[in-house]
Amino acid sequence: MEVEGFMNKIAEELNSYPDNYWDFKGITKSGIHNIGKYPATMVPDMQYQLLSVISKHLNNKNITLLDPFCGSGTTLVIAQELRINSVGIDINPYATLLSFVKTHKYDRTDVCDAISTIKSNLKQESNFPIYDFYNIKKWFRDDIIKSLSQIRHCILLERSQDIRKFFWICLSEVIFKFSNDRTSTFKLHALPKEKIDLIEDKCIEYFIKIINDNSEHLNYSNTTSSNIIYGDSSSIINNKLKGKFDIICTSPPYGDNPTTVTYGQASILFLKWIDSKDLSCSRELLERYTTIDKISIGGEKRNIINTKNIKSLNEFLDKISLKKQSKVINFFEDYYISLKNMNKCLSKNGYLIMTVGNRSVDAVRQPLDDISIEILESLGLKLVSKFNRNILYKNSPSRLPFNKNERSISTISQETILLFNKMED
């Protein structure tokens, strides 16, 4: 009865906020949350509010949190602020690198010394190898390649791996700004030649600005533990994690990466430049531009087994073409396993917080919120609260072409926050 009382109090508090409160209109990312370049990131203020409400109702001074799809590390940073020990997992090596840099406790003197050294080296180093990888000249002009190679060479001269990781994240921001890629979409798409010709090579100058700016926001004092793990979340949960978590807070993919958000493609140009010894993945993973998205949730062929009795999913499948059904089935079979493993490592009386969005497939809304509720309730979790928020700031257009000569379809403009409690182990 005590747990139900807590659940009621949490539901009451979450439902007490005024309409559009969770949109956080007029509030933009700041500080450490601006470091790096990653698509479709979580709203820090929303995560702070959600975790504050949940954590104060938990009778535990040593709260533990898991984010199995940690992405840019927003939830992990907020957990640190609230003195919650956390574990973050992601299959994208840029995500785990970025999350590490955002949560690692740095020594300010060491960082300042390293910045002074790399600035000096950038002025002095004139003999450095020109870096190369497959198709590099499609994505970078020759003069840009030379400047980025000089920066890369100077980063490699830094002895501290932790500081090198910070420099790599800063380099990713330079790559984002000076590559030939159209950054208006998440998928790799080269700019027209006339726009490429207009790019002004200020890579080194911009890199120095970025390391100066970003170093001001690093964690120099918070010792709250945050363990970042690269890999498939289901495999990590089953084989590496020990113990259970009081809170699981995450935003899983809303569909398979190639047809939703191509997190891998959005990161691959950064990863191509980063030295493999500072990444958690094998170099082979980065040889092809699309591999990360293919090994992500929903990337492989699956038969419908675990989800065959999920009514809301079956109703949705009936509304879309057979051609589209296979990718949806692939995604939800993997998604079911992910939810099952989350449930497995959630402690009794623990809370699962998920932010999901209903994308369109065949111009039909995919009810990820309802499907998630049905799956999780079938696994024994209890829905405590459900509410929506409008997505006010996004990098993708509000409407996308459906098919040639056909109407356009709207992209995701709302997200749903789902809160569950695990009453039985």
N, C-alpha and C positions, 0 to 999 in steps of 0.2 A: 504493500500500500504506500510505503514511503517513496518508492521509485515512481509510482504513478502520480504522487503528489508533486514530485520534482518535474515530471513531464508536463503536467498541467500548468505549473508555474512558468516553465520555459515557453510553452505554447502561448500562454497569455501574454508574456512579455514580447515575443516575436510578433504577435498579432496586434499589439497595442500601438505600433508605429503608424503614423499617418500615411495616406496614399502616396505612392511614389518616393517614400523615404529611401527605399533600397536602391533607387536609381543613382543616388549620390550626385545629383545634378550640380554642376559647377565645381566639383571636386576632381582634381587631376592628380596623377601619380607624382610623387616627389621623392627626393633623397635616394636611398639605395634602390628603390623600385624602378628608377629610371636607367639603371645600369644595364648595358647589353641591349640586344635586339631580339625579341621573341614575339610571335604572333598570338593574338587572342588571350592576353594575360588576365588574371583575376583582378578584381577591384580590391585594393588593400583595405580600404575603410570598411567595406562590407565584411571581409574576412575577420577583421578586428572585432567588429560588433558581434558577429555570430559566435566567434570563439570566446569572447568575453562573457556573453550570456550563458553559454554551455558550461564553461569552466567554473563559474562561480556556484553552479548547482551540483558540481561533482564533489563528493565527500572524499577528496584525495588531494594531498598537498604535492604529490609527485606525479602530476598528470603526464601521460605520454600520448603522442599524436603521430599518426601515419598519413602521408599523402602519397598514394601509389601512382599518381600521375602528376608529379610535382611541377613539371614545366619550368617556368622562370623562377620558381621558388618563393612566390608571394606568400603562400600560406606558412611556409617554414620561417620566413622572416617575422611574420606576425606572431607565430608561436614563440619565437625567441623573445619578442617584446613582452609577451605575457608570461615569460618564464616557464614555458611548456617544452619539455624535451621532445624532439621530433626525429622522424626518419622520413626521408623523401626518396622516391624511386622514379626513374624515367628511362625509357628505351632510347631516347635521343641524347647522345653524348654531349651536345651543346647545352641541353637543358641541365644536365647534372653538373657540367662545368660552371654554368652561370649560377646555379643554386649553391654550389660550393663557395664561390667567390662572395655571394651575398651573405652567407651565414658564417663563414670562417672568421675567427678572431685574429686579426692582424696586429702586428706591432707597428705603431705609428712611425717610430724612428726608422725601423727597417724599410718601411714603404717610402718614406721621404728620401732616404739614402739611395734606394733603388731608382727612384724617379730622377734624382740628380745624376746618377751614373748613366742611365739610358739616354737622358738628354745630351750629356757630354759625348756619349758614343755615337749618337745620331749626327752630331756635328763633325766627328772625327773619322768615323768608319767610311772609307771610300772603296775598300777592297772587300766585296761581299759577293756571294754567288747569286745569280738571278734564279729565283725559284720557278719551278715549272710543274704543271700537272696536266692531265688530259683535258684538252679543249679550253685551256686557260685564256687564250686570246679571244675567245668568243665573249668572255665575261669581263675582261680587263684590257685596257689599252696598254701598249708597250711601256709608256712612261709611268703609268700607274703600277704596272708589274714591278718595275725597277724600284719605285719608292716603297712599295709594300715589302719587297724583298729586303730592302735595307732595314726597315722596321723589324721584320721577322728575324733577321740576323742579329740585331741588337737585343731582341727579347731572349734569344737563345744564349746570349752571353750572361744573362742573369742566373745566378747559382740557385736561388731559392725557387723551388717548384711552386710554392703557394703564391709567390709574387709573380712568377711567370704566368700563372693561371689568370691573375688579375690583368696582366698586360694583354693576354690573348683576348679577353673579353673586350678590352678597350680597342684592340685591333679589329674586332668584329664590327664595332661601330664605324670604324674608318672604311672597312670593306663595304658595309651597307651604303655608305654615302658616295663612294667613288667607283663602285662597280658599274658594269653596263646593264645590270638587271633593272627591270621595272619594279620598283619597290611598292607600287600601288596594289600589287596582288601578292599572295603568298607563294604562288607557283613561279618557277624561274621563267622569265620571259624577257628577252633582250630588247633594249631600247632601239629605236631607229637610228641609223648612222648619224643623221644630222644632230640628234640629241647627244649621242656619244661624243661627237666632236666638240660639243660645248662644255664637256666636263673639264674643269680646271684642276690640275694636279696640285693639291695642297695637302696631300696625305700626311706628310711628316708634321707639318704645322698643326693639322687637325688632331693627330694622334697625341701630340704634346698637350693640347688643350684638354682632350678627353681624359688623359691620365691625371692631370691636375684636378679637373672637376670631379671625376669619379672617386679619386682617393679621399676626398672630403667626406664621402658618404659610407666608407667601409666600416665594418664592425671592429672597433678598437677596444671595446669594454665588456660586451655581453658574453658571458661564459656558458650560457645555456646550451646544452648539447643539441647538435643537429647533424645527423649522420646521412650523407647523400650516397645512394647506391645506384650504379648504372645497371640496367638490364630490364628484362620482361617482369612486370610486377607479379604476375602469378607464379612464375618460377622462383623469384626472390622470396616471396611469402612462404612458399612451400619448402624451400631448401636452405635459406639463409637467416631468416628472421627468427628470433627467439622471444618468447613471451607474447603477451597480447597488449592491445592499445586501448586506452580509455576513449579516444576520439579518432575517428578517421574522417578527414576533411579533404575533399578533392573535387575536381571538375574533370570527369572522364571525357574522352573524345565523344563527339556527338554523332559520329559516323566514321566509316573508314577514311583514313587520311587522304587518299587520292581524290575522293569526291567531296571532301569537307574542308578541313584545314590541313594543308601539306606542311606539317611541322618540319619534316625532314628536308624538303626542298628549301624551305625558308632558312635553314641553318647550314646547308651543305657548302656554300661558298666560304663561310667562316671556317668550317671544319677542315676544308681542303688546305688552308694555310697554317693550321695549328699543328705543331709537332706531335707525333703520335705518342711520345713518352709522357705527354701531359694530358692525354685523353684516356678515358676508361675503356674504350672500345678497341677492336682490332683495326688495323689500317685497311683491311679488305672490305670492311663495312662501308668505307667512304669512297671506294673505287667507282661505284656507280652513283649517279645523282639521285636515284629513286629508291635505293635499298632501304633506308630508314623507314620510309612510309610503307614499304611492302612488308616489313617485319613487324609493323605496329598492329594494334588491335584491328581485326577484320581484314588483314592483308592476305590471308591464305584461304584456300577453298575449304569449306566445311559443309557437312551434311546437317540437316536440321534434326537434332536429337534432344538437347537439353531444353530447347525453347518450343518444342512442338505443341505443348499444351498452354502456352501463354496466349490467352484470348485476345488481348489488345494488339499483340504482334500479328497474330493470324488475320485479324480484321484489317490491319494495315496492308499486309501482303496481298490480300484479295483486291485491293484498290490500285495496285501498281502492276506494271507489265512483268511478264516472266523474265525478260532480260534483266530488269532491275532487281528482281527478287533475290537473285543469287548473291549479290554483294551485300544486300541487307541481311540475309541469313548468315553469311560469313561473319559480319560484324556482330550480330546478336549472339551467335554461338560463343564467340570469344568474350563478349561483354558479360554473358551469363557466368562464365568461368571466373572472370575478374570479380564480379559481385559475390560469388560464392566464396572466393578466397578472402575477400575483404571481411565477410561475415565470420569466416574461420578465425581471423586474427583480431577480431573485435572482442573486448572483454565483456563479461556479463555486466549489465546495466550501463554499457558504453553507448556512445552516440556516433552515428554515421551522418555526416553532412555532405550532400552532393549538390553541385550546381550543374544543371543540364539545360540543353537547348533543343528545340524541335525543328530540325532542318526539313527541307523539302526534297522529296524523291518523286520523280515523275509528276511534278507540280502538286503533290499531295503531302501534307504535313505529317512527318514521322513522329508519333507521340512518345518520344523518349521518356518523358516524365511518367506517363501512365504505365509504360512497359517496365520502367525501373521499379515503380511501386509494386506492380504485380509480381515481378521476380523476387524482390526483397521480402515481400510479405509471404511468398511461398517458401522462403528460406527461414521464416520465423521472426523477422524483424517487424516492429510496430511503427507505423507512420505517426509522428508526433505533430509535424507541421509542414505545410506546403504553401508557398507564396511566390509571386512573380516579381521580376524587376525588368525595366526597360533598358536595353543596351543603347546608351546615348553616344558613346564614342567607339567607333570601329574603323578598321583599316580597309574593309571590303565594301563594295558598293551595296546599296540597299536592294537593288534588283539585278538579277542576272538573266542572260538569254536562256530560254528553255531549249528550243530547237530552231534551226534555221527557218525563217519565215513564220515562226510561231510567237506566241505571247511570251513576255518575260515573267519570271517568278521572283517573289520576294525572298531575300535572305533572312537569316535569324535576327529578329529585332527584340526578342524577349528571352530571358532565361528564367528557369524555375529552380527555386531552392527547396530541396527535400531534406527533412530531418527525421531520422529513424532512431529508435532505441532498441537495444538487444536485451530483452527481459530474461531470456533463458540461455544457458550455455549449450 
